[in-house]
Structures are given as structure tokens and as C-alpha cells.
Amino acid sequence: MTLKAMGKAARDAAYELAVAPTRQKNLALLAMADELEINEQEILAANAEDIAAARAAGLSEAMLDRLLLNPSRLAGMAADVRKVVSLDDPVGSELDSRVLENGLRLSRRRVPIGVIGVIYEARPNVTIDIAALCLKTGNASILRGGRETFHSNMALVKVIQRALAKAGLPAASVQYIERPDRELVSELLRLDEYVDMIIPRGGANLHKLCKEQSTIPVIIGGFGVSHLFVDVSADLRRAVDVIDNAKVQRPSACNALDTLLVHEAIADEFLPALVARMNSRQVALVAEERAFSLLQAAGASELRLAGADDFDTEWLSLTLGVKLVSDVDAALAHLRQHNACHSDAILTNDLANAERFINGAGSAAVYVNASTRFTDGGQFGLGAEVAVSTQKLHARGPMGLEELTSYKWIGQADYLSRS
Amino acid sequence: MTLKAMGKAARDAAYELAVAPTRQKNLALLAMADELEINEQEILAANAEDIAAARAAGLSEAMLDRLLLNPSRLAGMAADVRKVVSLDDPVGSELDSRVLENGLRLSRRRVPIGVIGVIYEARPNVTIDIAALCLKTGNASILRGGRETFHSNMALVKVIQRALAKAGLPAASVQYIERPDRELVSELLRLDEYVDMIIPRGGANLHKLCKEQSTIPVIIGGFGVSHLFVDVSADLRRAVDVIDNAKVQRPSACNALDTLLVHEAIADEFLPALVARMNSRQVALVAEERAFSLLQAAGASELRLAGADDFDTEWLSLTLGVKLVSDVDAALAHLRQHNACHSDAILTNDLANAERFINGAGSAAVYVNASTRFTDGGQFGLGAEVAVSTQKLHARGPMGLEELTSYKWIGQADYLSRS
């Protein structure tokens, strides 16, 4: 099938999905969860092929781990799908409704976006994840996974197709681009006649490609340098705990701390306590000159002087940038120069500085006396997360089910003309 | 100044605007309205230059009328700016706020989008309009008007600059791309380092250009074929009035009716009444075969058989497509094949068909027993309108001040770490 034919089929399926009752969509999701369990052996066998090929191709252990499915991960995927069943269906709810002076009853009703194209790499659970979230919100999806997980994805798509058939929903509700040709990605990005939104889930290069080539609105997200500013009035003892959490709990996450900004007036007192904790956590420090001297004197075990790009780096590892700043404005100036668009925090007891930081930081999520690690759909109570948007249009930060919907205006009256 | 330098200056201005109090922004708007009146002579003289050049270049009278400023239009512009002053400032309001189980107080606060690029043609009032709406919402704007209104726009930009200075806001809050080079538009569309959103206000070609070249999110809007379906249970006498309003009140508007779909069971009875009214309004009818015969028999004074593209045409004039359909599903099928994405209506007394039409139509605005002409920010009570979006991301239908904002997540706690 050509990509254009897939787009047309998805569009037709989207019309059906848009009016499918929640009960029917949930039926498909429950069937999907069941099928994941029923077909465990088949899925794991397909995954073993991918793993063998990846190992032969010399992929890193970290990469292999991302590709790997096992009974417990598969059970987790089924549980996640059942979780989506339990979430409220946003489609059909009305955002507001009022009667205008002229008698027109005007409301806005949530509707599916339509057809969503998702391009992703590695982790095969994304296939099930996205299919489930799109289905719940009445969107048709066209998926394009990485070639490393091709066999796993084929097995998962079979599971999805069985579930759709069981629930009586069109097969084209979830389609997968099987052919590996790279041009198909470019073609998908220009299929604006049929596709309403593109979600890229992958590295910076994929996002760049989508931004540059897509004629379809793209949700950009996931990247950004995360900062934490320790103000002069912060509780320094507890500050170390929050920094520890932000940096160490899951260094590979996009909400992990990258750069620590310390008010210069408390640097002498604070940095030794920081060094003690970071040494115990095997965190390497990368510091600008003034911070470097103090950290060195405090006995930092892994320490180097920061180079030109270090404060623009999302570490995704146990490395932490450290810099002294003169006040909250200097901290904000640093944020602006260094791509702060994801999660940033201030530790302070000063109400005015807290408000200044909240309003001045350009980040999707801003924290006062809390860890940057909270930026997450699950933590925010959204139940599920499609992506973390760092753009300002449509949705910002963690995107849940509602962010997979649009709305339409509805005007009802008694044969009313505009005067 | 290079476009990149303009982008950087806009970004810096946006930081200031984001925290500017409403009072200061309103001060600038009031000054802008005053300056429009104070500098009436200068603005009209500049406009006269544009008109003379346009006339020499042989532009149509309709086009000349779009370019023209006169004392009453200028007064209208000033009044519109004062209207924006009276609207609530959406920036800073919180969408929701709650305390999570772990003690994190989580809220979403409305913030400006940042820097907005606007590309537009003809009408010089757009310069003031957009500058005012962006300013009110704390967004910096970079404007690129058409060459036909260059002198008018230069005079208006002076007015805006004086107003910004009076209110103590940065000059780069509103910037205008003066050089006429076409490449600058392409360059603006790729200035994603500094610009957060592109609003094209112009013809289909401009929208296409933006969609294809922009690496910045674009708001697509304004176009779409508008339909009205007369169901079998409609009140036929009053139906003629609503159709008259939708087609005739302002044929050049994007919410004017393009295609009339008539239930075949009532065609014999209804079409003669329609013909009588349309004849009296000098509306030309373009009909598919079955409708053609009936309309001809009823004595339609201007009538031709529809060709292949006629039902894909936004007429923007006193022409109306007419087609018979077998039921509401056939009407919806026609909508889907013919780019119904703007405003569509059903006239019916059947509750099930009304709901079916509401949910099945893919339009930004759907009406039951009301004219398509209501799709308008002013009519919807938004107070002002930046554009009418026909895309599904971010905003749909008429966009007011709120649609010029984004939001940020704010988490506040007492030194809270993620568990």
C-alpha cells in the first residue's frame, strides 16, 4: 500500500473513530491488553530476532536494553493499556457553553485531532503506548518505528489488529509503515492532506528533520537543559537533598538536572556540602572558573573547568555543571542564554524572587523548592503521557489525553441569521 | 539591521513584555490610539502615496478599496485599539491549580507565546490590529506587510513606536521588516531560534508557502468551503431566510455560504422558493444535474451545470453551488470530499440528525439552524480576532487574545524530591 493510500485509509478510519462510543474504544483497549498476554511467546520470539540482529550489529548494552522485551516488561505494557481504559475519555466533553445575546447557544466540544503520525526509535513499548492513547482519544495513527525493533513491532501490530477486529473498529485505526526506506519518513511529513499532527519521539536529529521538512504541525519536545538556582535565602541543608534527587534519581531522564546555579554570597558555605554529597554519588562536576576554585578547595573528586558548550549540554548522565551567579536576574539571564525550555527550579525563601523566577523562566515547567524530576505526565496526574512538549503552541510540558484532542465550535439556534 | 538581529531584539523585548503589568501595556495601547488621531494627516498622506502607486500599477478598484485609509477608517482603527484596552488581559491567569498527594502545588499559568511573526497583504489596518493584540498579550511581534501598503505601514509603525516610547516599553516590542526582498519572508519562516509562531494573513499561496517552508509553528486558517444542508424536516420557509443571510450578507467573507445541499425528498417543494429568493438577490446558481433540472424548471435566472471543481470552490461572490443528497450521511460524505473545514450548517428539526451532523462535520464551526456567518471573533464574544484557524492544533476557529497565549506549569513545595 502506498503511503498516500495509508493516509486516506487513516482519514476514513478517523471519521469512524471520532463517533465511536467510549465503551467500544475501551473494548479494543482491553482486547489489546489481553492479546499482549495471550501472544507473549510470539512477541518475545520476534523480539529475540531483533536483539540478535542488534547484538550482531554491535549495538551497545544500553541500546540492547532499550530494545529488550521480557515477560515482566510485556506485563507492564498490558497494565499500562488497562490504565488507559480507566482514564476518562476527553472526547465529547464541552469546554464552555453559553447563550449569546442574539440567542445563539455557543459551545466548544472536544473532538479528536484526526490522524496522528508518530515517528519513533528503539523502545518497542512505544508502539503499544501510542496506539492505545490515540485509540482512546478517537484518533487514527500511522506509526513508523525504528528498524532495530522491526520484528517486535510487527508482532505488536498483529496484537493491535486482533484487538481492533474484536471491537469492530476499522483496521486502519492503527497502521504501521513497514517498508524501511528513509524517504517514507519525508513523505509522511508532507502528507498534510491526510495527517493532522506529527509526534517525533527520538533524538535531536529526528526533531530537526521534522521541523525542517514537515508541512504538518509537529510537537517538538523532550529536550532542554534543566537548571536549579540556589538563592541566598535557601535552606542549604535541604537544598542538597533536592539537588541530589534532581541529578541522581534518573540521570538519563530529560527532566534530570544539568546545571546548578549558586548565589555567590552563599557559595563558600554551600559548595563544601554539595561536594561531599556529589562525591558520595560519583557525580562529576563541570564548573566555571570561580566555582571551580571553590569546588577544588572543597575536595571534589571529579572536577573539570567548563568549556564553551558545557552549559548548553543536556548531560543525561552523572555530570553536573556548576556556576556562581550574582542574583536571581543573573540566574534568569543564564537560563535564557542556555536553552532553558524544559524544567527549571529555584530554591529560595524569598517570595519576590520566587515570583520573579516563575515569571522570568521560559521553561515548560518551573519549580519553587522542588525537584525538576516532577515534570512527567504520571507525576502530574495526567494518567499517561504522549510526549513532553517544549514548544509553546497547542500544549506545553507533559501531554496527556486531552492534548490529543482539538475542539470544534458548535452554534445552535432557531433559524438565526446574523444581523 | 539583519533579520537575525531583529529576532534577537524581539526575543529580548519579549522577556520584558512577559512581565510588563497590564496597566503599562494598556498605556501603550491608549497612546497608540491617540497617536493614530494626532498623526491623521501624516498617515493619510503616506496612504495617498500607496494609492497613487497602486492606481498607476493598474490595481483593481476592489484592491484599491482594501488599501485605502480615510478619516473614518482611521477613527475605526483607533476605536478598535481602545476596545482591546477594555478586554481582560489573559496573561497571568491560572487555568487550574491543585495540590498533589505528595504536597506539590501544581498549576498552569497563562503566559505570552513570545515572539510572533505576522505576514500579511494589502489592508494597512492589520499593522495596528496585530500590533495591538500582540502587545496586549505580552508578545513581541515582527511584521511583514505587503509592498502595496509600504508607505502607510511606515507611518503606522512610527505611531506604534511613539506609543511604545510613551509607555516605556522596548522599541523592539513591535518591529517591521522594511526591505521588500522576497527572500526575507523565507528567512523569517526559518528564524525558529527567535520566533515562536507564524501567522500568515493572506491568500492561499501565502499559506502554502508558510506550510512548506516554515520551521516555526504556523497557524493556518481563513479558507474552506462552507456548506449548508437542508434536511427533510427543516422549516422550509425560514430556511430560505438563513440561506439568504449566509450567502448574501457579505459574499466576500470566508464564512459566507458556498454550497447548498438539499435533501432530495423536499427538493421539488423547496427549490422553487429558493430560486425566487436567489433571483431577487442576483445570486448565480451552479448545480449538479438533478438540481439543475429542478432549478431550471423553477426559472432560475442565472444557472449553469456544475463542473468538476465547482464544489471545491470558495466563491467569495454571489454564486451558490446546489446539490441534492439522499440524507445526512450523504451530506457529510460530500463535506468530507470537499474541504469542509471552516463553517458548516444543518437546518433540521431532527435531533438525531443534528447530533450526527455536529459530530460528523470536520469543520471548525458547526451550526444547527443558524447561519454560517456567525464564525467571527466579534460575534463569538472574543472581543477581537487575530485569525480564524482551520487547523486542529493550538486553536480552532476564531482566535482571540487567549489564543495568543501559551501556559507554563508551576510546581511549588517545601523542598520536595520525587520519590
Interface residues (C-beta under 8 A of the other chain):
Chain A: Y15 A18 V19 R98 L100 L104 L106 R109 V111 I113 G114 D192 D196 M197 K211 E212 T215 P217 V218 D235 R238 A239 D241 V242 D244 N245 A246 Q249 R336 L347 A354 I358 N359 G360 A361 G362 S363 A364 A365 V366 Y367 V368 N369 A370 S371 R373 F374 T375 Q379 F380 G381 Q391 K392 L393 H394 R396 G397 P398 S406 Y407 K408 W409 I410 G411 Q412 A413 D414 Y415 L416 S417 R418
Chain B: Y15 A18 V19 R98 L100 L104 L106 R109 V111 I113 G114 D192 D196 M197 K211 E212 T215 P217 V218 D235 R238 A239 D241 V242 D244 N245 A246 Q249 R336 L347 A354 I358 N359 G360 A361 G362 S363 A364 A365 V366 Y367 V368 N369 A370 S371 R373 F374 T375 Q379 F380 G381 Q391 K392 L393 H394 R396 G397 P398 S406 Y407 K408 W409 I410 G411 Q412 A413 D414 Y415 L416 S417 R418
